[in-house]
């Protein structure tokens, strides 16, 4: 056979900074990053901001303007784009098109920056627009929610939805830097503060027993909105995600997606609820379901199973929902399982729990056992509520 | 400063196969690739075909259907999408949307294939659609022109145009395999046969003096459409491109793009002509202009300069065009230079010739000298035509 073999590796690196009040002139973190990174002289920076963040931080845009009037490493594009937060910004290509148009209008080149300030959905959407403009404009992420600071914001994926299907369109494109600013956490709603902790529970369960024990000990403090344990939780969870990406299959060429523990049902329930149920809330319920399944298939003992459910309850999560119920093979959740398989690429790969801190993958879920797990969970939930 | 450092490399590999009559049942190349690659059992393959190819090869779709009715490693999606060839398929997002819709409709997952059969523009567009669907569906390229077999088809870029700006939207996404089938070359028009050779001249000039000498010796045979030298030219040029990508900066994070020798003006002239001038034809003129500039700036001697122009003429190329003329700072070509700089990312980087086979980059072009080069070339062209 006559062929030429091509083979190469593409290196990526970026830092996830932990800071407070990023655009305060006393804070040198961003300016030091730009000094090191901005090697050419006509760099620009364009900001896209989550409308929820803009609303709770009315001085944000003027702070940014003031910051770049003093720090002149890059030229601020004065017009900033405000986009709706949550899945609303991903359910249409309107905002992606707005960003591409801005890239054209303001002459944002491949060595300039597109910075996103917002929750995970906004970062996903802006990251996608940045990735496809000029084949990839440098993307800076400034996550403002617990979920995006400890999970999606520190990773390498971006996306928008298509006909209601989550993340159907997107790419793998690492950011050039992530700035986790605790300042944004203070204004989070009760629900948003809590929702992100589900990803910490997830990653602790599959990878890190000591972190799981820490979460159990600190669950009530976390749910009381204490900042110190929240900061520890975010940093530990981010570290576990970052290590996982670097150590595994960053662009997910295989079928294995261990970090999607609890996610197959979560994706579907989010969609079924019209995204009224938040991602983290759905993940908490997905974790509960797959934990019970792990128990009923004989892997996880009963005490550990109940400990997981109790941790979720202590954190203030619902562990199930009528939409999580599986009555038969045609239940919406079973349809979601097939969609998950398709998105994954043909072969189903689902993470379950061998033990606390030890995930293990399977390539088949038994529908009858899933139905039993859903019933078991519903019953436990009813008892726990009494 | 408090931060987590992320660092990883993503490996890529694929083969560029050289073959004849790919879908002939006697030809085992594709089937052997699929056998090795297709590790799961529900893989599908979806074909997108250049309308020009479909027209010249009316049996192609039935050959493909017959091929996959016998070779069952993957399931053929019987409906194939026929798209216009050339820039027409890149000037709109219609066809990208058609492909995304097909991905949804036919349940094409990340481990299935989207195969493109066509010229460079069709491969660019289909590659882009595949790259953004499910964050990247396996993409097979079957280039049908000289240009796509020796250059763009073997590389890692994809794109569509935006508001007439070439390749404004796109990503870097290596294919899983490329099949260069000489069978498609027989039906190429005179212009298409010739156009692709410009990229061979380009890469020989900047990297490979022996290949340049070979091209000079074989120019007339190539222009007489002899298949043997054409095959050698394609393979050598593809090899040089592949080596360059692997040895350099595959996803072009820096500003350096040595393979774009002669391309800054070519992109603009293509656009100015409404893509009536083909990419390869424009590149030939771009090479001529930058070769003369290399001469007038004191790098390339007169004999070598004239040898390059003679090679282009022997191959049947026009070496200039009224649209290539630079009368003043506001000439369209100068505007194209600024656009190229922007697309590149801020800092201008242009390849010139130190000698035959030795390119060298500069970060500035002198407008007055460019004007002089354009005049010099126009005059040479007039004399050559007498």
Interface residues (C-beta under 8 A of the other chain):
Chain A: X1 X2 X3 X4 X5 X6 X7 X8 X9 X10 X11 X12 X13 X14 X15 X16 X17 X18 X19 X29 X32 X40 X41 X42 X43 X100 X104 X107 X109 X110 X111 X112 X131 X132 X133 X134 X135 X136 X154 X157 X159 X162 X163 X165 X167 X168 X169 X170 X171 X172 X173 X174 X235 X238 X239 X242 X245 X246 X250 X251 X252 X255 X341 X342 X343 X344 X345 X346 X347
Chain B: X1 X2 X3 X4 X5 X6 X7 X8 X9 X10 X11 X12 X13 X14 X15 X16 X17 X18 X19 X29 X32 X40 X41 X42 X43 X100 X104 X107 X109 X110 X111 X112 X131 X132 X133 X134 X135 X136 X154 X157 X159 X162 X163 X165 X167 X168 X169 X170 X171 X172 X173 X174 X235 X238 X239 X242 X245 X246 X250 X251 X252 X255 X341 X342 X343 X344 X345 X346 X347
